[in-house]
Amino acid sequence: MRYFIFLFLFSICGPVVPEAFGQYFGKNKPRYDQFDFRVLQTPNFLIYHYIDDDKLLHDIARQSEMWYRNHADIFRHEIKERNPLIFYNDHSDFQQTNAIASNIGVGTGGVTEGLRNRVIMPLTTSNQKTFHVLGHELVHAFQFNMILGNDSLSFENLGNIPLFIIEGKAEYLSRGRDDPFTAMWMRDAVLRDDIPSIRDMNNPKYFPYRYGHAFWAYLTGTYGDAVIKPLFMAMAKYGMREAFPRVLERSMDEVSSDWIQAMKNHYQPVLEKHEFNVIGRRVISDETAGEMNVSPAISPNGRYVVFLSEKDLFTADLYLANASNGEIIRKLASSIRYSDIDHIDVIESAGTWSPDSRTFAYVGFRKGRNVLITVDVESGRRINTYKIPGLTAFTNPAWSPTGDVIALSGVVDGRPDFFLFNMRSKRLENVTNDRFSYLLPSWSNDGSRIAVTTDRVSMQQGMINGKWVHNLAILDVESREITDLDVFPGADNFNPVFDSGDNIWFLSDRDGFRDIYQLNSDLDSVFQKTRIATGVSGITSFAPAITIARRIDRVLYTLYEEGNYFIHSARPDNFLSEQVDPTDVDISLSGQLPLVGRIAPSLSDGGLGRLVLDDFPDTLSFEPIPYDHRFSLIAASQSMGVGVGVGSGAMGSGTFLGGGVQLLFSDILGDHQLFTTLFLNGEIYDIGLMASYINRESRINWGVSLSHVPYRTGFSNWTLEPLPDGNPNDLFPVLRTDLLRIFEQQLSVMAAYPFNVTTRVEVGLGTSYRFFRLDRYRDYYTQTGLYIGRDRQRISLDGDLDLGGFVVRKAFTHNVGTALVGDNSFFGMTSPLQGYRYRLGYNYYFGGYDFHAVTADARKYFWLNPISIAVRGFHFSRIGDDATSFFPIYIGQMGMVRGYDIGSRELSEFYDLTVGQVTGSKVLLGSFEVRLPFTGPERLALIPSGFLFSDLNLFFDVGVAFNDYDKIAFKNPERSEAAVLMSAGVSWRVNLFGAMILEPYYAFPIRDGSRATFGLNFIPGW
């Protein structure tokens, strides 16, 4: 009976018992800005936007309709209702969206949310990138719509389709078959003889976007685009293995062998015809840094290089290294180091050096906008953080030789432009103010010219193979005139960099390979500087990959090889110097994906080239309409269970029904959410209701919650009583069962103000009312044990309810509280491995009860590859007249000191302790763990595994639960004193497929007479 009372009291006292398991942490998703969304209705879309430029808005609308028609023709499917598209003016704004609940990283170009088929994406500094992401995400919109619109399929069927199939198809239908970037990855796979089978492509080692892209190009190149929809739908219905023979009439293994052979047949002849060489030597690789080492920026004096690397696994950080040998000197910048910086721009932007090589500048994200951060290289100290007026989104900084101006690629009101920012006067100038993109600027030695990558020519002359390509251009700083360079027209030419002689080095895929070229200072001769089998590239084709130290003419470049990105160093005279025709452009087989003997025709042979020929839809069909704030159902779930009880009469024999329904409503932008739940556990009295509204429209998130929650407990005992209508002197054995219900009705209001991604302050207030119902059941028996019958009596309860010394009051209780919360931790497979967490909280309860509750919880995680050191200090205290009116906290409960999860008898027998010495209204707790990722991803875990994710841990716990601060004893406590418990041991935390985390442990209680014990926790690591 005491056990059930314990569980019961633990549940109803939850609001005043400290959360020891870490669920009250979590990073923030601040809404720094408020956006005035409007709606543009087109034939197939509802476009949600706050774009003031009507020309830009109509361009995006036309592009959306163009992609729709292309995808609809290939899928042979129409989306019946207008599909929602939500556009943000830049990536900083996009990170604040509420349409997606999770935090959005710098590398996320867009998201398609399946429940309402919303496409959410930012506008970018590149017209082509925006166009491609839009096409990619709309493929997902069609995929989701085809699944959810099919009577025999549901959203869960998407789990049958591998990620490389889903993302690869989106890449294929938005990038096409002519794609030197994916071809670069595939040539590398052929060179390494590491072309994955279809089964192996589920391995995260093989990036699903690139390998999936190539695989779909192979499938459609063999069977035609007509197989795209039936194969996708068959995979959703039957799984991948069954889908291939049903649609292609070949087994998965046969198709897999064909795919591998097709890759070899396509690329090996290309590779055999050319002599390839790698210039210079590898200075930064996975031996000294990470597997992804990109965006190098060498200092003007040639001594140092700053580059981006995921060396520490959890974040991509800026590292300072010796440029001659690659030895890392220090970590120069990290979002973990500076909590006010939400992210570092790590994907398509390198930093820039001051002319004197003493200061480095890079782009970060802070409070909903980009900022320019300068760092003293010698000390690593941050010098300044520039919030550039009038420019909230920018990238690609380039420091002028004069040292006072930085060139920037930026976005204003959704449109890309090119800017000059004077660091002394804080003056910003929009140099271009047109519709073209200007990327990756580089200053000439005298500061009179700036070389850029731009889409000016392609945007004016039209797409090539369904995309806008990029040419080189020169900006005259004095006159502000821009001259387009007629070099490799139709190819993508990126990353121009001046050398000491004002020659321009750049990257081009003009023959399908991504190589380095040099345009001489007179701008009339082009020389090929490398012939590399894979390619010189960053994470994307837009990312910088070349840097030159002009004073000593040292060149560093990023090479994609062996499936990784490494940085090489060479002198200019080490490179090739083969003069080439500046009009010679032919990506031919080298930059294409496999096209095999055709069995069926392909709709996309003109591929994306068809997009150029089709006229954009007429803008007269576009109509602004009012924004509709109405809620709609976006998610529903239910749970149900049936219990059967059979006994000798405690509650009789019977069937009990339990279940619940949860509904989530939201507006289209996710700014307003309504969550409702209805649950039943037993009889009609046990129906519970809860409704919560959350407003996330502004910086302050606030919400209101209403609930009616029943709690049940029961206990039985034997008595002797007369029958209800019998002789009062005739006593019969009676099993008396009391079923107690405590009902709590609660109204609460909360608000949270996030200072940034890692820190917030919370406030809340609420009121609750508790009342009781006691039903007494009597089961009557004869003296020989025969069952006579049952009666039921409702017993009136008023005032306080005393349950073993712990008081539940029929009264209103009010509370106010606040907390300061910080969390920049990075979670491993079962617990945090790097960063910190803290929570400082205070609550005051008054009315029916009167007490204060204080929480102080601090946790720190040190990642020392391959282990993490975790330390925790925790204190919770209830103070006041009713501090001990609640069920006490047991220091040996789950999540606290391990090894003491035992009953009162064992406490007395083995440790000579009473329950009162290990329970109380206050807790002090300290923990230390050494965490080793044991099984899981190859780069993180000791033993690689694709399905079993676990950690091995060594732990030490120490804690005490008490009522009075002056009654704590570390050794030989008196009966009236609280005992300090300690234990050490080993545990194995296992992530059970994301559903729960299980922690079996073997603990050694550090106490006289102790013995080792096994235990089991069902919580994540703290």
SELUM-884706 format. One line per 4 residues: for each residue x, y, z of C-alpha. Coordinates in steps of 0.25 Angstrom, whole numbers. Each point is the difference from the previous one (the first is absolute). Layout:
REM residues N
X,Y,Z | ...
//
This chain:
REM residues 1022
0,0,0 | 11,10,3 | 6,-3,-13 | -13,5,-8
-1,12,10 | 14,3,-4 | -2,0,-15 | -13,8,2
6,11,8 | 12,0,-9 | -9,3,-11 | -9,11,6
12,7,7 | 7,1,-14 | 0,15,-1 | 8,2,13
10,-12,-2 | 12,4,-7 | 3,-5,-15 | 12,-7,2
1,-7,-14 | 3,12,-9 | -13,2,-7 | -1,14,5
12,4,-8 | 0,2,-16 | 5,10,-9 | -8,12,-5
-6,4,-13 | -1,15,1 | -9,8,-8 | 8,13,-1
-9,7,-10 | -14,1,-3 | -4,-2,-15 | -12,6,-7
-4,-12,-8 | -9,2,-12 | -5,-10,-10 | 1,-1,-15
-10,-10,-7 | 5,-7,-13 | -6,-11,-8 | 6,-11,9
6,7,12 | -3,9,12 | 13,8,2 | 2,6,14
10,11,-1 | 4,14,5 | 7,4,-13 | -2,14,-3
6,-1,-14 | -12,-4,-9 | 10,-3,-12 | 8,-10,9
-13,-6,6 | -6,-2,-14 | 14,-6,-5 | -1,-10,12
-15,-3,-3 | 4,-3,-15 | 11,-9,4 | -9,-8,10
-10,-2,-11 | 11,-4,-10 | 5,-10,10 | -14,-5,3
-3,-3,-15 | 13,-7,-2 | -2,-9,12 | -15,-3,-3
4,-4,-14 | 11,-10,5 | -8,-5,12 | -13,0,-8
-7,5,12 | -7,13,4 | -1,6,14 | -15,2,1
1,12,10 | 9,12,-1 | 13,-4,7 | 5,10,11
14,6,-3 | 6,8,12 | 12,9,-4 | 9,8,9
8,11,-5 | 14,-6,4 | 5,-11,8 | 1,7,14
-15,2,-2 | -2,-14,-4 | 7,-5,13 | -12,7,8
-11,-7,-7 | -11,-7,9 | -5,-9,-12 | 11,-9,4
1,-3,15 | 15,-4,0 | 12,9,-1 | 5,2,-14
15,0,-3 | 8,8,-9 | 1,-11,-10 | -15,-2,-2
-4,6,-13 | -15,-3,1 | -10,-9,7 | -13,-7,-5
-9,-3,12 | -9,-12,-3 | -12,1,9 | -5,13,-8
10,-1,-12 | 5,13,3 | 13,4,-7 | 8,10,9
13,6,-6 | 8,13,0 | 5,8,-12 | 15,0,-1
11,8,-6 | 0,-9,-12 | -12,0,-10 | 4,-13,-5
1,-6,14 | -14,5,4 | -6,-5,-13 | 7,-14,2
-5,-1,15 | -14,4,-5 | 0,-11,-10 | 6,-10,10
-10,2,11 | -12,0,-10 | 4,-14,-4 | -2,-4,15
-14,7,0 | -4,-9,-12 | 6,-12,8 | -8,3,12
-12,3,-7 | 0,-13,-8 | 2,-8,12 | -11,7,9
-10,1,-12 | 1,-15,-2 | -11,-8,7 | 8,-12,3
12,8,5 | 3,9,12 | 11,9,5 | 7,-12,7
2,-6,-14 | 11,10,-2 | 8,-8,10 | 1,-11,-11
8,9,-9 | 15,2,2 | 5,14,2 | 9,-1,-13
-13,-3,-8 | -8,12,5 | 11,10,0 | 7,-5,-12
-12,1,-8 | -2,14,4 | 14,3,-4 | -2,-7,-13
-12,8,-4 | 5,13,4 | 15,-1,-4 | -2,-9,-12
10,-9,-7 | 11,10,-3 | 6,3,13 | 15,0,2
-1,1,15 | -7,-13,2 | 9,-6,-11 | 12,4,8
-5,-8,11 | -3,-12,-9 | 14,1,-6 | 6,-1,13
-8,-12,4 | 5,-7,-13 | 14,3,2 | -1,-6,14
-8,-12,-5 | -10,4,11 | -13,0,-8 | -11,-4,10
-10,-10,-3 | -15,4,2 | 0,-6,14 | 13,7,4
-6,13,-4 | -7,0,13 | 13,2,7 | 2,14,4
14,-1,-6 | -6,2,-13 | -6,14,-1 | -15,-2,-4
-1,12,-8 | 12,-3,-9 | -1,-15,-2 | -15,1,0
1,10,-11 | 9,-9,-9 | -8,-12,3 | -13,7,-5
8,5,-12 | 4,-15,-3 | -14,-5,2 | -7,10,-9
12,-1,-10 | -4,-15,-1 | -15,-1,2 | -4,14,-3
-7,10,9 | -13,-7,-1 | 5,-10,11 | 2,12,10
-14,0,6 | -4,-15,-1 | 14,-4,7 | -2,10,11
-14,-4,3 | 4,-15,0 | 11,3,9 | -10,7,10
-10,-11,-1 | 9,-13,0 | 14,5,4 | 13,2,-9
3,-15,-2 | -14,-4,-5 | -2,13,-9 | 12,-3,-10
-6,-13,-6 | -14,5,1 | 3,13,-9 | 13,-3,-7
-1,-15,-1 | 14,-2,6 | 4,-3,14 | 6,10,9
13,-7,-1 | 0,0,-15 | -3,14,-1 | 11,3,10
10,-8,-8 | -4,8,-13 | 1,13,8 | 14,-3,4
4,-4,-14 | -6,12,-6 | 8,9,9 | 13,-7,-4
-4,0,-15 | -3,15,0 | 12,6,8 | 11,-10,-2
2,4,-15 | 0,14,4 | 10,-2,11 | 9,-9,-8
1,11,-12 | 6,11,9 | 13,1,8 | -4,6,14
9,5,10 | -1,6,14 | 8,13,1 | 7,3,13
-1,-8,13 | -11,-3,10 | 1,9,12 | -13,-1,7
-7,-14,0 | -7,-9,9 | 13,-4,7 | 1,14,6
-14,6,-1 | -14,-6,-5 | -5,-7,-12 | -6,13,-5
10,11,-1 | -4,12,-9 | 0,15,-3 | 14,2,3
5,15,1 | 15,2,0 | 6,12,7 | 6,11,-9
14,-3,6 | -2,-15,-3 | 3,-5,14 | -14,-4,4
-13,-6,-5 | -14,0,6 | -9,-11,-5 | -13,-6,4
0,-14,6 | -9,-10,8 | 12,-5,7 | -8,0,13
-12,-8,-6 | -11,9,5 | 2,13,-6 | 8,6,-12
10,10,6 | 10,9,-5 | 15,-5,2 | 13,8,-1
11,-9,-6 | 14,2,-5 | -1,2,-15 | 13,-8,-3
-3,-13,8 | -14,1,4 | 3,-1,15 | -12,5,7
3,12,10 | -14,2,6 | -14,0,-2 | -3,14,-5
-15,1,1 | -12,-9,5 | -14,2,3 | 2,-8,13
11,10,4 | -9,12,-2 | -14,-2,5 | -5,13,-6
3,-6,-14 | -11,-9,-5 | 8,-6,-12 | 13,2,-8
-3,1,-15 | 7,-13,-4 | -6,-4,-13 | 4,10,-12
8,10,7 | 15,2,4 | 5,10,9 | 10,11,-4
13,6,5 | 4,14,3 | 11,5,-9 | 10,-1,12
-3,-14,3 | -4,3,14 | -15,-1,0 | -10,-10,-6
-14,3,-3 | -12,-10,-2 | -15,0,-1 | -9,-5,11
-14,0,4 | -5,8,12 | -14,4,4 | -6,-2,-13
10,6,-9 | 14,-2,-6 | 11,7,7 | 15,2,-3
9,-4,11 | 15,4,0 | 10,-8,8 | 14,2,5
8,-11,-6 | 11,0,10 | -9,-1,12 | -13,-6,-5
-7,12,6 | -12,5,-6 | 2,15,-4 | -13,5,-5
-14,-5,-5 | -5,9,-11 | -15,1,-2 | -1,6,-14
-11,10,-1 | -10,-3,-11 | 6,-14,-3 | -5,-11,8
5,-12,-9 | 13,-1,-6 | 12,-9,-3 | 13,-1,-8
8,12,7 | 12,5,-7 | 10,10,7 | 5,11,-9
15,2,-1 | -2,14,7 | -5,-7,12 | -13,9,2
-10,-7,-9 | -6,-14,-1 | -8,-5,-12 | -12,-8,2
-10,-8,-7 | -13,3,6 | -16,-1,0 | -9,11,2
-15,-2,0 | 2,-14,-7 | 9,6,-12 | 15,-3,-1
9,11,-1 | 15,4,2 | 4,10,11 | 12,7,5
1,3,15 | 9,10,6 | 5,-5,13 | 4,14,5
-12,8,-4 | -10,-12,2 | -5,5,-14 | -6,-11,-9
-2,2,-15 | -8,-9,-9 | 9,0,-13 | -9,-7,-9
-15,1,4 | -5,-9,-11 | -5,-14,-2 | 13,-8,-2
8,-8,10 | 14,4,4 | 8,-10,7 | 14,-3,5
7,14,-1 | 15,2,-1 | 8,13,0 | 11,3,-10
13,4,7 | -2,15,-1 | -14,-1,4 | -5,6,-13
-8,-12,-5 | -8,-11,6 | -2,-13,-7 | -13,-7,2
-8,-12,-4 | -14,4,-6 | -11,-5,-8 | -2,13,-8
2,-6,-13 | -8,-13,2 | -12,8,6 | 0,9,-12
2,-10,-11 | -8,-12,7 | 2,-13,7 | 9,-11,-5
-5,-14,2 | -10,5,10 | 9,9,8 | 7,13,1
15,-1,-1 | 10,9,6 | 11,9,-7 | 11,8,5
-1,15,0 | 9,12,4 | -6,12,9 | 8,13,-2
0,5,14 | 1,15,-4 | -11,0,-11 | -8,-11,5
-1,-6,-14 | 0,-15,-1 | 6,-7,-12 | -4,-15,-3
12,-8,-4 | -3,-9,-13 | 7,-13,6 | -6,-13,-1
-14,4,-4 | -10,-10,5 | 8,-6,11 | 0,3,14
12,9,4 | 2,2,15 | 9,6,10 | 9,10,-7
13,3,8 | 11,11,-4 | 14,-5,2 | 12,10,2
0,3,-15 | -14,3,-1 | -3,-13,-8 | -14,-6,4
0,-14,5 | -14,-7,-1 | -7,-13,0 | -8,-5,-12
-7,-12,-4 | 1,3,-15 | 4,-14,-4 | -8,-8,11
11,0,10 | 2,11,11 | 14,5,-3 | 8,13,3
2,10,-11 | 8,13,-1 | -4,12,-8 | 12,9,-3
0,14,5 | -3,6,-14 | -13,-9,0 | 3,-6,-13
7,-13,2 | -5,-12,9 | 9,-11,5 | -5,-14,6
8,-1,13 | -5,-14,5 | -5,-13,-6 | -7,-7,12
-8,-13,-2 | -10,4,11 | -1,15,2 | 4,13,8
-12,3,7 | -6,4,14 | -13,-6,6 | -8,5,-11
4,6,-14 | -3,14,6 | 10,-2,11 | 14,7,-1
12,-10,-2 | 12,8,-4 | 8,10,8 | 13,7,-4
11,7,9 | 4,11,-9 | 13,4,7 | 6,-14,-2
-9,-6,-10 | -4,-12,7 | -13,-7,-5 | -9,-8,9
-12,-7,-6 | -11,-10,5 | 0,-14,-7 | -11,-10,0
7,-13,1 | -2,-14,7 | -14,5,4 | 5,11,8
4,15,-2 | 15,2,3 | 9,13,-2 | 12,0,-9
11,10,-1 | 9,4,-12 | 8,11,-6 | -5,6,-12
11,-5,-9 | -3,-14,5 | -13,0,-8 | -3,-3,-15
0,11,-10 | -7,-5,-12 | -7,11,-8 | -14,-3,-4
-10,6,-9 | -9,9,9 | -12,-4,-8 | 2,-15,1
-11,-6,8 | -5,-14,0 | -4,-7,12 | -3,-13,-8
1,-13,7 | 9,5,11 | -11,9,7 | -12,-8,-3
-6,-12,7 | -2,-14,-6 | -9,-1,-12 | -1,-15,-4
-7,-6,-12 | -14,4,0 | -12,-9,3 | -10,10,1
-1,15,-4 | 3,11,10 | -8,12,3 | 13,7,5
9,-2,-11 | -2,15,-4 | 1,-2,15 | 0,13,7
3,7,-14 | -15,-1,-2 | -1,11,11 | 7,10,-9
-10,-2,-12 | -13,1,8 | -6,14,2 | -2,4,14
-14,0,5 | -8,13,-2 | 1,9,12 | -14,4,-2
-4,-13,6 | 7,4,13 | -9,6,10 | 3,6,14
-10,-6,11 | -1,3,15 | 8,-8,9 | -9,-11,7
3,-1,15 | -9,-12,2 | 4,-13,7 | 0,-13,-7
4,-14,5 | 14,-4,-3 | 2,-12,9 | -9,-10,7
4,-12,8 | -7,-10,9 | 3,-11,10 | -9,-11,6
1,-12,9 | -9,-10,6 | 3,-6,14 | -7,-13,5
0,-2,15 | -3,-13,6 | 0,-3,15 | -7,-5,12
-7,13,2 | 9,12,3 | -6,7,-11 | -8,-11,-6
3,-5,-14 | -1,10,-11 | 5,6,-12 | 6,14,0
2,10,-12 | 11,10,-1 | 3,9,-11 | 3,14,-5
-1,9,-12 | 10,12,-3 | -3,10,-10 | 10,11,-4
-6,13,-8 | 8,11,-6 | 0,11,-9 | 8,-1,-13
12,7,5 | 0,-7,13 | 0,12,8 | -13,-4,8
-2,-14,5 | -11,-7,7 | 2,-14,7 | -11,-8,5
-1,-13,7 | -11,-9,5 | 4,-12,8 | -8,-11,8
5,-10,9 | -11,-8,7 | -14,6,2 | -7,12,-4
6,8,12 | 14,-3,-5 | -2,8,-13 | 11,11,-1
1,12,-9 | 11,10,-3 | 1,11,-10 | 12,9,-2
2,12,-9 | 14,5,-4 | 3,13,-7 | 14,1,-6
-3,12,-9 | 10,9,7 | 13,0,8 | -8,-4,13
-6,-14,-2 | -12,-1,9 | -11,-10,3 | -13,-3,8
-3,-14,5 | -13,-6,6 | -2,-14,5 | -8,-9,8
8,-12,4 | -5,-12,9 | 10,-8,9 | -4,-13,5
5,-9,11 | -6,-11,8 | 3,-10,12 | -7,-11,6
-2,-7,14 | -8,-11,7 | -10,4,10 | -12,-7,8
-13,7,-3 | -15,-3,0 | -7,-1,-13 | -7,13,-4
-14,-5,3 | 4,-11,10 | 1,-1,14 | 10,10,6
5,-11,9 | 3,-10,-11 | 14,3,-6 | 5,-5,-13
14,1,-6 | 1,12,-9 | 10,4,-10 | -1,15,0
6,8,-12 | 2,15,0 | 1,7,-13 | 5,14,2
0,10,-12 | 6,14,1 | -4,9,-10 | 9,12,-4
-5,11,-8 | 11,10,-5 | 2,13,-7 | 14,4,-3
6,11,-8 | 15,0,-5 | 10,8,-8 | 14,-1,-4
9,10,-6 | 12,-6,-7 | 13,9,0 | 6,-9,-11
0,-14,-4 | 6,-5,13 | -5,9,11 | -15,4,4
-8,5,12 | -13,-7,4 | -11,5,8 | -13,-6,4
-12,1,9 | -12,-9,2 | -11,-4,9 | -6,-14,3
-11,-6,8 | 0,-14,6 | -12,-8,5 | -3,-14,3
-9,-12,-2 | 1,-13,9 | -8,-12,-4 | 0,-11,9
-3,-14,-5 | -4,-12,10 | 1,-14,-5 | -7,-9,10
3,-15,2 | -5,-11,9 | 8,-6,11 | 3,-11,-9
5,9,-11 | -12,0,-9 | -2,14,-7 | -13,7,4
0,13,-8 | 5,14,0 | -5,14,3 | 6,14,-3
0,12,9 | 5,14,-4 | 7,6,12 | 0,15,2
14,6,1 | 2,15,5 | 12,7,4 | 14,-6,0
3,-14,-5 | 11,-7,9 | 7,-11,-8 | 11,-6,9
3,14,6 | 0,7,-14 | -11,10,-2 | -9,2,-12
-9,12,2 | -13,3,-6 | 3,14,-3 | 5,10,-11
15,1,-1 | 7,11,-8 | 14,1,-5 | 10,10,-7
13,-4,-4 | 12,4,-9 | 13,-7,-5 | 12,3,-8
4,-11,-9 | 13,-2,-9 | 3,-12,-9 | 10,0,-11
3,-15,1 | 1,-10,-11 | -7,-13,2 | 7,-13,-4
-8,-13,-1 | -5,-1,14 | 5,12,7 | 7,14,-2
14,-1,-3 | 5,15,-2 | -4,13,5 | -8,4,13
-14,1,6 | -5,7,12 | -13,4,6 | -3,10,12
-14,0,4 | -9,5,11 | -15,-2,3 | -9,5,10
-13,-8,4 | -11,6,8 | -14,-2,4 | -3,-14,3
15,-2,3 | 11,10,3 | 14,-3,-3 | 11,4,-10
8,-9,-9 | 14,3,-5 | 7,-8,-11 | 15,2,-4
5,-10,-10 | 13,1,-8 | 7,-10,-10 | 12,1,-8
5,-10,-11 | 15,0,-5 | 2,-7,-13 | 14,-7,0
-1,-9,-12 | -4,-11,1 | -6,2,14 | -8,11,7
1,4,14 | -13,4,7 | -2,7,13 | -12,4,7
-4,8,12 | -15,0,4 | -8,6,12 | -15,1,3
-6,5,12 | -14,2,5 | -1,11,11 | -11,5,8
-12,-5,9 | -4,-11,-9 | 13,-4,-5 | -2,-14,5
-14,-2,-3 | 3,-6,-13 | 6,-14,-2 | 15,1,2
10,-2,-11 | 8,-13,1 | 15,2,-3 | 1,-14,-6
-11,2,-10 | 2,-1,-15 | 9,11,-5 | 7,3,13
10,-9,8 | 0,-14,-6 | 1,-12,7 | -10,3,11
-13,-3,-7 | -5,-9,11 | -11,-1,10 | 0,4,15
4,-14,5 | 12,-1,-9 | 4,14,5 | -1,-5,15
7,-13,-3 | 11,3,-8 | 3,15,3 | -6,2,14
-8,12,-5 | -14,4,1 | -9,5,-11 | 0,14,7
16,1,-2 | -1,-1,-15 | -12,8,-3 | -4,14,2
-5,13,-6 | 14,4,-4 | 11,-6,-9 | 14,2,-2
6,-8,-11 | 13,-1,-8 | 4,-10,-11 | 12,-3,-9
1,-8,-12 | 9,-5,-11 | -8,-3,-12 | 5,-8,-12
-8,-1,-12 | 0,-15,-2 | -8,-4,-12 | -6,9,-11
5,9,-11 | 14,-3,-4 | 6,14,3 | -6,0,14
0,-14,5 | 10,-10,4 | -7,-11,-8 | -7,4,-12
-15,-4,-1 | -11,5,-8 | -11,-4,9 | 5,-2,14
3,14,7 | 6,-1,14 | 10,6,10 | 9,-6,10
1,8,13 | 8,0,13 | -7,8,11 | 1,6,13
-12,5,8 | -1,7,13 | -13,6,6 | -9,2,12
-14,3,2 | -4,7,13 | -10,10,7 | 10,9,8
13,5,-5 | 7,-2,14 | -4,-15,0 | 9,-6,-10
11,-10,3 | 10,-6,-9 | 4,-11,9 | -7,-8,11
-13,8,0 | -9,0,12 | -14,-4,-3 | -5,14,0
11,4,-10 | 0,-1,-15 | 10,-10,-6 | 9,4,-12
-1,-12,-10 | 11,-3,-10 | 2,-10,-11 | 9,-3,-12
-1,-10,-11 | -2,-2,-15 | -12,1,-9 | -4,-2,-14
-11,9,-6 | -7,-5,-12 | -8,9,-10 | -12,-9,-4
-3,5,-14 | -3,14,6 | -12,-5,8 | 7,0,13
14,-1,7 | 3,-12,9 | 11,0,10 | 4,-13,7
11,3,10 | 8,-8,10 | 3,9,12 | 9,-1,13
-7,8,11 | 11,6,8 | -4,-3,14 | 3,-10,11
-7,-13,-2 | -3,3,-15 | -1,-10,-11 | 1,2,-15
-14,1,-7 | -6,0,-13 | -10,11,-4 | -8,5,-12
-3,14,-4 | -10,5,-11 | 5,14,-2 | 10,7,-9
14,3,6 | 0,13,8
//
